[in-house]
Amino acid sequence: MIIGCGRIAAADASFDIIIKGGTVYDGSGGGGHVADVAIRGDRIAGVGDFAKASAKKIVDARGLAVAPGFINMLSWSTESLIQDGRSQSEIRQGVTTEIMGEGESMGPLNDRMKARIVREQTDIKFAIKWNTLAEYLRYLEKRGISCNVASFLGATTVREYVIGLEDKQPTPEQLDQMRELVRTEMETGALGIGTSLIYPPAFYAKTEELIELCKVAAKYQGKYISHMRSEGNQLFEG
């Protein structure tokens, strides 16, 4: 059972679930300690000794670890969640949050990009019913998914939207368009800018271009994540 951990409620109360006797790792960085975890509804009611409490369901966690859900910081479940929102391959490993958007994100998309994505689909087939990243996330929510999701805005996606897949630099007008796309997506929930600079067409972008996009994201406390330009003999240059 993967949960988050709060502190003690009344030990003799009644709960929906009590997870008994597991070694609790609360995510604070400290060592584990044996405790019971009481749950009421969809909330943790307390962590402690609930030997005298009652519950509709008792889970024997002796010899097991009880921890907050893990976060997949580099998720590529962007398409698989469309087909199967249960996310069983992640949930059953304890992953409850998926962070997407390293380099490419599921929005913003124009008609040309949608056509390419549909053309390149393999086993997972889906219609693209959104234009922006925010609309994609709402689409997942409406379909129903078992995990939490969030996404960075892919710098490659922004570049393709405005420039295409060609190896060329943006004009001042195109860079303004790219900034505006970043602003719109940041205002509607993107975490920041994500790049994957070791792959084409991402490595066509010069550092100055990325700085301009990040300046916009920074106004919204956006973060920057990157797959570097090189992981080998040009590591420091990358």
JOHU-V518468 format. One record per pair of residues at least 6 apart in sequence whose C-alpha atoms are under 7 Angstrom apart, sorted by the first residue. I is the first residue (numbers start at 0). J is the second residue. D is the distance in Angstrom with one decimal. If there is no record, write none. Layout:
I | J | D
I | J | D
//
This chain:
0 | 65 | 6.5
1 | 65 | 6.3
1 | 66 | 5.5
1 | 67 | 5.5
1 | 68 | 5.1
1 | 93 | 5.9
2 | 66 | 5.7
2 | 67 | 4.4
2 | 68 | 5.7
3 | 25 | 6.8
3 | 66 | 6.4
3 | 67 | 4.1
3 | 68 | 6.8
4 | 25 | 5.5
4 | 43 | 6.6
4 | 46 | 6.7
4 | 67 | 6.8
5 | 43 | 6.2
5 | 44 | 7.0
5 | 45 | 5.5
5 | 46 | 6.1
6 | 45 | 4.7
6 | 46 | 4.9
7 | 45 | 4.1
7 | 46 | 4.9
7 | 47 | 5.7
8 | 44 | 5.9
8 | 45 | 4.7
10 | 48 | 6.6
10 | 49 | 5.0
10 | 51 | 6.5
10 | 52 | 5.8
11 | 49 | 6.9
11 | 51 | 5.2
11 | 52 | 4.2
12 | 52 | 5.2
12 | 53 | 6.7
13 | 52 | 5.8
13 | 53 | 4.8
13 | 54 | 5.6
14 | 37 | 6.4
14 | 38 | 6.0
14 | 39 | 5.2
14 | 53 | 6.3
14 | 54 | 4.6
14 | 55 | 6.8
15 | 38 | 5.9
15 | 39 | 5.1
15 | 40 | 6.6
15 | 54 | 5.0
15 | 55 | 5.0
15 | 56 | 6.3
16 | 37 | 6.0
16 | 38 | 5.1
16 | 39 | 6.7
16 | 54 | 5.3
16 | 55 | 6.0
16 | 56 | 4.8
16 | 57 | 5.8
17 | 35 | 6.7
17 | 36 | 5.6
17 | 37 | 4.4
17 | 38 | 6.1
17 | 54 | 6.1
17 | 56 | 6.6
17 | 57 | 5.1
17 | 58 | 6.2
18 | 35 | 5.5
18 | 36 | 5.0
18 | 37 | 6.4
18 | 57 | 6.1
18 | 58 | 4.6
18 | 59 | 6.2
18 | 60 | 6.2
19 | 34 | 6.8
19 | 35 | 4.4
19 | 36 | 6.5
19 | 58 | 6.0
19 | 59 | 5.2
19 | 60 | 5.5
19 | 61 | 6.9
20 | 33 | 5.8
20 | 34 | 5.3
20 | 35 | 5.4
20 | 59 | 6.7
20 | 60 | 5.4
20 | 61 | 4.7
21 | 33 | 5.5
21 | 34 | 6.0
21 | 35 | 6.7
21 | 60 | 4.4
21 | 61 | 4.8
21 | 62 | 6.2
21 | 63 | 5.3
21 | 64 | 5.6
21 | 65 | 5.9
22 | 31 | 5.6
22 | 32 | 5.1
22 | 33 | 4.3
22 | 34 | 6.4
22 | 63 | 6.2
22 | 64 | 4.8
22 | 65 | 5.8
23 | 31 | 5.2
23 | 32 | 5.3
23 | 33 | 5.9
23 | 34 | 6.3
23 | 64 | 6.0
23 | 65 | 4.7
23 | 66 | 6.0
24 | 30 | 6.7
24 | 31 | 4.7
24 | 65 | 6.1
24 | 66 | 5.0
25 | 66 | 5.8
25 | 67 | 6.4
26 | 67 | 6.6
34 | 46 | 6.5
34 | 47 | 5.1
34 | 48 | 6.1
35 | 46 | 5.7
35 | 47 | 5.2
35 | 48 | 5.6
35 | 49 | 6.0
36 | 45 | 6.0
36 | 46 | 4.6
36 | 47 | 6.6
37 | 43 | 6.0
37 | 44 | 5.4
37 | 45 | 5.2
37 | 46 | 6.3
38 | 44 | 5.1
68 | 93 | 5.6
68 | 94 | 5.6
68 | 95 | 5.1
69 | 93 | 5.8
69 | 94 | 4.4
69 | 95 | 5.8
69 | 96 | 6.7
70 | 94 | 5.7
70 | 95 | 6.3
70 | 96 | 4.8
70 | 97 | 6.0
71 | 94 | 6.4
71 | 96 | 6.2
71 | 97 | 4.9
71 | 98 | 6.0
72 | 97 | 6.4
72 | 98 | 4.9
73 | 98 | 5.9
73 | 99 | 6.0
73 | 101 | 6.9
74 | 97 | 5.6
74 | 98 | 5.5
74 | 99 | 5.0
75 | 99 | 6.4
80 | 86 | 6.4
81 | 139 | 6.7
82 | 123 | 6.9
84 | 143 | 6.1
84 | 144 | 4.1
84 | 145 | 6.2
85 | 144 | 5.5
85 | 145 | 5.0
86 | 145 | 6.4
86 | 146 | 6.9
95 | 146 | 4.9
95 | 147 | 6.0
96 | 146 | 5.5
96 | 147 | 4.5
96 | 148 | 5.6
97 | 147 | 6.2
97 | 148 | 4.8
97 | 149 | 6.5
98 | 148 | 6.0
98 | 149 | 5.1
98 | 150 | 5.4
99 | 149 | 6.3
99 | 150 | 4.4
99 | 151 | 6.1
100 | 150 | 5.2
100 | 151 | 4.5
100 | 152 | 5.6
100 | 153 | 5.3
100 | 193 | 5.9
101 | 151 | 6.8
101 | 153 | 6.0
101 | 193 | 4.6
101 | 194 | 5.5
101 | 195 | 6.1
101 | 225 | 6.8
102 | 153 | 4.3
102 | 154 | 5.6
102 | 155 | 5.4
102 | 193 | 4.9
102 | 194 | 3.7
102 | 195 | 4.4
103 | 153 | 4.1
103 | 154 | 6.7
103 | 155 | 5.6
103 | 156 | 5.2
104 | 152 | 5.7
104 | 153 | 4.8
104 | 156 | 6.2
105 | 132 | 5.6
105 | 135 | 6.6
106 | 130 | 6.1
106 | 131 | 4.4
106 | 132 | 3.9
107 | 130 | 5.5
107 | 131 | 4.1
107 | 132 | 5.5
107 | 156 | 7.0
107 | 157 | 7.0
108 | 130 | 5.1
108 | 131 | 6.3
108 | 160 | 6.5
109 | 130 | 6.8
109 | 160 | 6.3
113 | 127 | 6.9
129 | 135 | 5.6
132 | 184 | 6.7
133 | 184 | 6.9
133 | 187 | 6.0
133 | 188 | 6.6
150 | 189 | 5.8
150 | 190 | 5.9
151 | 189 | 5.3
151 | 190 | 4.7
151 | 191 | 5.0
151 | 192 | 5.5
151 | 193 | 5.6
152 | 189 | 5.9
152 | 191 | 6.0
152 | 192 | 5.0
152 | 193 | 5.9
153 | 192 | 6.0
153 | 193 | 4.9
153 | 194 | 6.1
154 | 192 | 6.2
154 | 193 | 5.9
154 | 194 | 5.5
155 | 194 | 6.8
155 | 200 | 7.0
155 | 201 | 5.3
157 | 177 | 6.1
157 | 180 | 7.0
158 | 177 | 6.9
161 | 173 | 6.4
161 | 176 | 7.0
161 | 177 | 6.7
162 | 169 | 6.8
164 | 200 | 5.9
166 | 203 | 5.5
167 | 203 | 6.8
178 | 212 | 5.7
178 | 215 | 6.5
181 | 212 | 6.7
181 | 215 | 6.6
181 | 216 | 6.6
182 | 215 | 6.2
182 | 216 | 6.9
185 | 191 | 6.9
185 | 216 | 6.4
185 | 219 | 6.6
190 | 221 | 5.5
190 | 222 | 6.4
191 | 216 | 5.7
191 | 221 | 4.0
191 | 222 | 4.5
191 | 223 | 5.7
192 | 213 | 6.5
192 | 216 | 6.9
192 | 222 | 6.4
192 | 223 | 5.0
192 | 224 | 6.5
193 | 223 | 5.9
193 | 224 | 4.9
193 | 225 | 5.7
194 | 224 | 6.4
194 | 225 | 4.6
194 | 226 | 6.1
195 | 201 | 6.2
195 | 225 | 5.7
195 | 226 | 4.4
195 | 227 | 6.5
196 | 202 | 4.7
196 | 226 | 5.9
196 | 227 | 5.5
196 | 228 | 4.6
197 | 226 | 6.7
197 | 227 | 6.0
197 | 228 | 4.2
197 | 229 | 6.0
202 | 228 | 6.9
227 | 237 | 5.6
228 | 237 | 4.6
229 | 237 | 4.9
//
